[in-house]
Amino acid sequence: QVQLVESGGGLVQAGGSLRLSCAASGRTFSDTGMGWFRQAPGKEREFVAAINSHGGSTFYTNSVKGRFTISRDRDKNMVYLQMNDLAFDDTAVYYCAADPEGTFTDARDWAYWGQGTPVTVSS
C-alpha cells in the first residue's frame, strides 16, 4: 500500500513557473517508479513525466520536454515536478502516481494515485 499527497498547485501567469510536490508513504518508496499525469475538464488523463526507482532515468511527453523536470528525493520520500515556461494548455489537475505495471504512459497501468492538485495558467 502506498499513499500519495500532492501539493504546490495554484494560479500562475503564462511564462511563469511552479513546482509540484508529491509526498509518499507506505511500502518501500524506493522500489517503485513514479510519475505525473494531468487531466483537464472533458479530457482523458494524460501522461506528463515519469522517473524510475533509482532516479537515473526520466521520461516526458513531447509537449513538456525542455520545460518540465521530474525528480525524486529518496531520503525525504518526495517526488517533484518543476514546471517552467507554463502555457495556458498546461492548465489541469495534476496527479502523482506510483508503481507502473505495463505501459507507463497509460494511466490504467499505475497502481496508486494521489488526489490531485490544480494548476491554472492565465494569459
Residue frames relative to the residue before (quaternion, step in Angstrom):
aa qw qx qy qz dx dy dz
Q 1.0000 0.0000 0.0000 0.0000 0.00 0.00 0.00
V 0.0502 -0.7818 0.6213 -0.0137 3.55 -0.96 1.00
Q 0.1512 -0.7671 0.6181 0.0815 3.54 -1.01 0.87
L 0.0918 -0.8040 0.5875 -0.0036 3.56 -0.92 0.99
V 0.0303 -0.7892 0.6131 -0.0150 3.56 -0.95 0.93
E 0.2213 -0.7896 0.5636 0.0997 3.56 -0.65 1.16
S 0.0402 0.7677 -0.6395 0.0035 3.52 -1.30 0.46
G 0.6317 0.5856 -0.3882 0.3276 3.54 -1.31 0.18
G 0.5113 0.6449 -0.4281 0.3734 3.57 1.22 -0.10
G 0.1915 0.7806 -0.5813 0.1267 3.53 -1.29 0.27
L 0.6350 -0.5042 0.4262 0.4012 3.50 -1.33 -0.42
V 0.0664 0.7925 -0.5997 0.0886 3.55 -0.86 0.99
Q 0.4774 -0.6637 0.4940 0.2959 3.56 -1.11 0.63
A 0.6220 -0.5263 0.4220 0.3975 3.56 -1.20 0.51
G 0.7569 0.3174 -0.2759 0.5002 3.52 -0.92 1.00
G 0.6052 0.5799 -0.3387 0.4274 3.55 1.27 -0.25
S 0.4150 -0.7002 0.5356 0.2249 3.52 -1.38 -0.01
L 0.0262 -0.7677 0.6403 -0.0034 3.51 -1.28 0.54
R 0.1690 -0.7711 0.6027 0.1166 3.57 -1.11 0.64
L 0.2052 -0.7703 0.5966 0.0922 3.53 -0.79 1.10
S 0.1631 -0.7780 0.6010 0.0831 3.54 -1.13 0.72
C 0.1106 -0.7634 0.6336 0.0592 3.54 -1.20 0.64
A 0.1671 -0.7839 0.5944 0.0650 3.55 -0.64 1.17
A 0.1556 -0.8116 0.5619 0.0379 3.55 -0.72 1.12
S 0.0373 0.7740 -0.6317 0.0237 3.53 -1.15 0.70
G 0.5622 0.5870 -0.4497 0.3702 3.55 -1.27 0.31
R 0.8162 -0.2109 0.1543 0.5153 3.57 -1.06 -0.70
T 0.8157 -0.3786 0.1504 0.4107 3.49 -1.32 0.59
F 0.3479 -0.7713 0.5088 0.1586 3.51 -0.45 1.30
S 0.6839 0.5272 -0.2856 0.4156 3.56 0.94 -0.90
D 0.6383 0.5542 -0.3215 0.4266 3.62 1.21 -0.30
T 0.7190 0.4413 -0.2376 0.4815 3.59 1.23 -0.20
G 0.4616 -0.6046 0.5663 0.3173 3.48 -1.28 0.51
M 0.2041 -0.7706 0.5949 0.1031 3.55 -1.22 0.53
G 0.0297 -0.8203 0.5712 -0.0059 3.53 -1.13 0.60
W 0.2758 -0.7087 0.6181 0.1992 3.47 -1.43 0.17
F 0.0593 -0.7576 0.6498 0.0178 3.53 -1.08 0.89
R 0.1412 -0.7747 0.6044 0.1207 3.55 -1.27 0.24
Q 0.0945 -0.7907 0.6040 0.0323 3.53 -1.19 0.59
A 0.1881 -0.7624 0.6143 0.0778 3.52 -0.78 1.13
P 0.6506 -0.5273 0.3591 0.4119 3.61 -1.13 0.50
G 0.8298 0.1972 -0.1710 0.4933 3.55 -0.88 0.99
K 0.6768 0.4621 -0.2874 0.4958 3.59 1.27 0.02
E 0.5701 -0.5708 0.4667 0.3625 3.52 -1.31 0.34
R 0.5766 -0.5593 0.4576 0.3811 3.53 -1.24 0.44
E 0.1932 -0.8263 0.5286 0.0208 3.54 -0.71 1.20
F 0.4694 -0.6627 0.5127 0.2786 3.55 -1.00 0.87
V 0.1655 -0.7870 0.5894 0.0772 3.55 -1.02 0.85
A 0.7848 -0.1961 0.1982 0.5534 3.58 0.63 -1.12
A 0.0639 -0.7807 0.6200 0.0447 3.55 -1.26 0.48
I 0.1154 -0.7653 0.6305 0.0582 3.53 -1.27 0.52
N 0.4517 -0.7117 0.4632 0.2737 3.57 -0.93 0.83
S 0.7547 -0.4379 0.2511 0.4191 3.55 -1.32 0.21
H 0.7266 0.4200 -0.2351 0.4903 3.58 1.06 -0.72
G 0.4782 -0.6896 0.4227 0.3422 3.57 1.23 -0.27
G 0.5362 0.6725 -0.3770 0.3436 3.57 1.27 0.09
S 0.7599 0.2658 -0.1595 0.5714 3.58 1.24 -0.30
T 0.0488 -0.7905 0.6105 0.0053 3.54 -0.97 0.90
F 0.1291 -0.7813 0.6095 0.0382 3.53 -1.21 0.64
Y 0.0768 -0.8107 0.5804 -0.0087 3.55 -1.01 0.88
T 0.4749 -0.6000 0.5448 0.3430 3.51 -1.22 0.48
N 0.6511 -0.5824 0.3211 0.3657 3.56 -1.04 0.78
S 0.6627 0.5537 -0.3161 0.3927 3.58 0.95 -0.79
V 0.7482 0.3681 -0.2198 0.5064 3.62 1.19 -0.36
K 0.4166 0.7163 -0.4699 0.3044 3.60 1.23 -0.07
G 0.7935 0.2596 -0.2259 0.5020 3.54 -0.89 0.98
R 0.7259 0.3884 -0.2342 0.5171 3.58 1.26 -0.25
F 0.7747 0.2821 -0.1378 0.5489 3.59 0.99 -0.85
T 0.0850 -0.7781 0.6206 0.0468 3.55 -1.19 0.64
I 0.1828 -0.7620 0.6130 0.1009 3.55 -0.85 1.02
S 0.0573 0.7873 -0.6110 0.0600 3.56 -1.04 0.80
R 0.1653 -0.7809 0.5912 0.1154 3.55 -1.25 0.26
D 0.1983 -0.7332 0.6401 0.1150 3.51 -1.26 0.62
R 0.3094 -0.8009 0.4871 0.1599 3.54 -0.16 1.31
D 0.6541 0.5334 -0.3169 0.4326 3.58 0.97 -0.83
K 0.7473 0.3726 -0.2006 0.5123 3.58 1.10 -0.68
N 0.3625 -0.7463 0.4749 0.2934 3.60 1.32 -0.06
M 0.4924 0.6536 -0.4147 0.3980 3.55 0.96 0.92
V 0.1109 -0.7364 0.6624 0.0820 3.52 -1.27 0.62
Y 0.1506 -0.8106 0.5644 0.0410 3.56 -0.97 0.89
L 0.1053 -0.7392 0.6561 0.1099 3.50 -1.33 0.41
Q 0.1484 -0.7776 0.6088 0.0517 3.53 -0.45 1.26
M 0.0815 -0.8096 0.5813 -0.0092 3.56 -0.65 1.15
N 0.0323 -0.8025 0.5948 -0.0328 3.55 -0.65 1.18
D 0.8244 0.2001 -0.1653 0.5030 3.55 -1.29 0.41
L 0.0893 0.8466 -0.5170 0.0896 3.54 0.88 0.98
A 0.1758 -0.7722 0.6067 0.0687 3.52 -1.15 0.79
F 0.6956 -0.4767 0.3309 0.4235 3.55 -1.25 0.36
D 0.6632 0.5285 -0.3045 0.4337 3.59 0.99 -0.79
D 0.5761 0.5676 -0.3820 0.4472 3.59 1.26 -0.09
T 0.4583 0.6914 -0.4427 0.3404 3.59 1.25 -0.15
A 0.3447 0.7038 -0.5467 0.2950 3.56 -0.70 1.14
V 0.4740 -0.5599 0.5563 0.3903 3.50 -1.37 -0.09
Y 0.2216 -0.7941 0.5588 0.0894 3.55 -0.77 1.08
Y 0.1437 -0.8083 0.5706 0.0202 3.54 -0.86 1.08
C 0.3182 -0.7008 0.6098 0.1890 3.51 -1.14 0.77
A 0.0584 -0.8044 0.5912 -0.0007 3.58 -0.98 0.86
A 0.1470 -0.7920 0.5897 0.0584 3.55 -1.20 0.61
D 0.8534 0.2357 -0.1658 0.4343 3.53 -1.34 0.53
P 0.0113 0.8066 -0.5894 0.0427 3.60 0.28 1.21
E 0.2710 -0.7825 0.5445 0.1335 3.56 -1.06 0.80
G 0.8082 0.1556 -0.0606 0.5647 3.58 1.00 -0.77
T 0.8097 -0.0690 0.1131 0.5717 3.53 -0.56 -1.22
F 0.3356 -0.8036 0.4533 0.1901 3.58 -0.32 1.22
T 0.6078 0.5438 -0.3677 0.4467 3.59 1.21 -0.17
D 0.6330 0.4916 -0.3193 0.5056 3.58 1.31 -0.12
A 0.4526 -0.7206 0.4583 0.2565 3.59 -0.60 1.13
R 0.6218 0.5760 -0.3351 0.4115 3.58 1.12 -0.64
D 0.6533 0.5307 -0.3068 0.4444 3.60 1.23 -0.31
W 0.6200 0.5451 -0.3391 0.4511 3.59 1.27 -0.03
A 0.4347 -0.7610 0.4363 0.2039 3.54 -0.85 1.03
Y 0.8177 0.1700 -0.0445 0.5482 3.59 0.97 -0.82
W 0.0907 -0.8068 0.5837 -0.0135 3.52 -1.10 0.86
G 0.3893 -0.6649 0.5799 0.2647 3.50 -1.25 0.54
Q 0.6532 -0.5352 0.3765 0.3809 3.56 -1.32 0.03
G 0.5345 -0.6467 0.3905 0.3790 3.58 1.22 -0.30
T 0.1101 -0.7576 0.6387 0.0773 3.52 -1.26 0.54
P 0.3754 -0.7694 0.4684 0.2185 3.61 -0.67 1.04
V 0.1153 -0.7547 0.6439 0.0510 3.51 -1.16 0.81
T 0.0337 -0.7914 0.6101 -0.0157 3.55 -0.77 1.07
V 0.1241 -0.7889 0.6009 0.0326 3.55 -0.74 1.11
S 0.1893 -0.7981 0.5672 0.0739 3.55 -0.66 1.13
S 0.5004 -0.6531 0.4862 0.2946 3.53 -1.25 0.55
